[in-house]
């Protein structure tokens, strides 16, 4: 991802495509952060979002906010991540840009669980909303992510049977891609729930 995002930035800058350069910058930052260069990655994600907005574009900002939230979560900056997701959710509603809504809701639930104060009920409600949105959109990859997050919560709450019943049918729907991180995580959780 990092290599391709850097190439995108170079080519887009050379050819005068500021939107794509901004997107590449954010993706490059996300990849750097995941690879262990957290603060440098965080700075690039922010820079990319600023550059995207400088073009006057409003679409796709919820997606970029979710990248920012993921990096913040990775660095332990939960409050900042939640702030980015609150903005993303507001923009989803304002502009009716729902294609990434399930992931925005899922991440919000996940980050709420990392906070010492909010109740698990609020986080669970966001995870359930993520699942409902993904199902409504028939977005199986996002449904899988939401189901994994909700199943993990139910596992921690001592409800492994319910967690397994939720996750197994979604996992079984897939016929390929079992080497991807999302399906590997789902399989590992199913193995835990069965054991």
N, C-alpha and C positions, 0 to 999 in steps of 0.2 A: 504494500500500500504506500509506504513512504517513498519508495523509488518512483512509482507511477505518479504520485501526487507532485513530487518535485519536477518531474518531466512536464506535467500539466502546467505548472506555474511558469516554467521557462518558456514553453511554446506559447502559452496564452499571453505572456508579457511581450514576447517578440512580435506576436501577431496583433496585439492591441485588443485582447478580449478580457476586460477587467473582471467580468462575472466569473469566468472560468479560472482566472488567476486567484481570485478570492476563495473560490471553492477549493482549489488545490492547496492553498495556504492552510485553510482550516483542516482539511484531511491530512495534510503533512504533519500538522501540529498534533492531531489525534494519534497518528501512528507513532510519532516520537514519544508522546506521553506513555502509550501502552508499552513501548520498548524500554521504558525506564528513564527517559529524559523528561520528566514530568513538568517542571517549571518552564523549560524551553518550549515544550509542546503546548502548554497552557497559553503561553504568550502568542504562539502562532495561531492557535484557534481563535483567540480574541482578535488578533490582527486580521485574520480572514473575515470574521464577522463584521468588523468595522469597515473593511474594504467592500464587502458585499453591500452593506447598507449605504455606503458612499455612492454607489451606482444608482441609488434610488429604488432598488429592488426590495420588495417585502416578502415575496414568495420564497419558500425554502428556509426562511429564518428559523421556524420551529425545529427543523432538522439540525441546523447549525447549533441551536441552543441545546439540543440533546447531546451533540458531540461535546460541547462545553461542559454539560452536566456530567457526562461519563468521565471526562478528564478530571473534573473537580472531585468526583467520587473516588477515582483512582488515587488522588493526592490527599484524600481525607478532608476536603473542603466541602462538607455536606451542605452547609447553609448556602453557600454560593451556588452549588449545583441545584438545590431546590429553587433558588431565586431564578436561575436560568430556565428551569422547567415551568415555573409559574408564568414567566413571560411567554414561553413557547405555547402553553395552553391558552393563554389570552389571545395570542396571534392566530392559533388554530380556529378559535371561535370567531374572531373578528373577520378573518379572510376566508372562512370556510375551507381551509386547506387541511383536509382530514387524512391525507395519505400516510402520515407518520404519527397520527394521533395515538394509536395503540402503544407505540414505543414511548411516547412522551408520558402517557399515563403509567406504563409499567415502570419506567425509571423513577417517576415520582413516588410510586409505592415503595420501590427498593430503597430509595434514599430516605424516605420517612422512617423506615425500619432502622436506619443507622442513627437516627436522632434519639437522644435520651428521653425527650418529653412526650412527643405525640403517641397516641395510642396505636396499638396494632390494628384496631378496627379501621382507622382512617387509611392506613397503608393497605390493608386488605381490600377496602373499597376501591382504591385506585387500581390495584392489581386486577380485581374483578372487572372493573370498567375497561381496562386494557384488553382483557380476554373477550369481553362482549363486543368491543369495537372491532377487534381482529376477526372475530367470527362473522360479524355483520358484513365485513368487507371481503370475507373469504381469503384473508391474508394468512396462509398457513404458517409461514415462517414467524410472523409476529405473534400468531396464536400460540405457537410452540414456546416462544420466549416468555409470554405472559403465563402460560401454564406451568412452566418450570419455576418461575418466581413465586407463583401462588402455591404450588405444590411444596416448595421449600418452606414457605411460611406454615402451611398446614402440618408439615412434618415436625416443625419446631413446636407447634401447638399440640402435638400428640395425636394427630389425625392422619396416620400413614395410609389407612385404607382409602379415605377420601382423596388424598393426594395421588395415590396410585390410580384410582378410578378416573381422575381428571386427566392425568398425563399420558397414560398408556394408549388410549385411542388416538390421541393426536400424534404421538410418536409413531404408532403403527400405520398412520396414513402415509408416511413418507416411504418411498421406494428407492431412493438414491440420496447421495449426499451424506452418507453416514460418517464420512471423514471430516465433516464440518464441526466447528466448535459447538454450535448450538445443539446439534444432534448428539454429539459425544457427551455434552453436559446432561442432556435429557436421559440418555442411556445410563449414565452413572447414577443419576438420581433414582431412576426406576430400579436399578440393582440394589441401591440402599433401601428403598421402600419395600422391596421383595424380601430382603434379608432380615 
